[in-house]
């Protein structure tokens, strides 16, 4: 299998849970991954590996659990998948409001009934679209004002982690070594 460039997203980094980027880069590099880079101190890495997405996720999870004591959900997407997530963004306002459009990597595709239940829970100005293993969220009033966001994971019954539009583009650029 040819080597693939991946974006690795760690869920729940920040506040009391830190994942120091210098140590993270070292742990991933020593674990056999190539061209490891990190983006800001909030659980984002890019790396190259010859294995598939699930094998990369499992290996990263094992490494950070053993070496750094980090034991939360990790989402992995190939650069091709990442580009597709960006291209499929249903919210054109992302260009002008990059901190109000968020893209979530889901651990798996949610059940249609759970997506419908999530849509029914919107009571504010938020808009949400789910496509496969990706959830797009527009928060016109900002994330800090949203009462909807905490309902997403329990309603969809899966783990997820999101990044704002600015971070989505920055990670794509970093993955390309631009």
C-alpha positions, 0 to 999 in steps of 0.5 A: 500500500502506498503511503497516505497523508492523514489528518488526526483529530484528538477529541477533548483536548483543552482545559484540563486535558493537554496534549503537548504538541512537541511531545506528541510529534516525538511520540508519533515519529518514534511510533513509525509515522513519517512527516509528522506535524501539529497544528495549534495546541488543541489536538491536531496532527498530520502524518504519513503512513503506509497503512489504512485509516483504521490501522492508523487510528488504532496505532495513534490511540495505542501510542498516545495512551501508552506514552502520554496517558491520553485515552479519548476518541481519535478521528482520522481522515485521509487528505483526500477525504479531508479535501472532500469534506471541505469541498462538500461544505454546504455553508458558503458563509464559511468564507466570511465567518470561518469561526461560525462554521464547524466541521465534525469528523464522526466515528461512523455514519449515524443512523438516519433516525438519529440524524432526524432526532438531532434536526428536531432538537434545533431551537436556535439559529443553528443549521446542521447537515450530516453527510456520511461521517461528517457533520457541518454546523453553522452557528450564526450567533457563535458557538458560545451561545449555542445550546444545541452543540452539547446535544449533538453527540448524545443524540447521534450516539457516537463520538465526534470532534469538530474544527472551525472552518479556519482550522479545516483550511489550515490543516489541509494546508499543513498536510500539503506542507504548504 
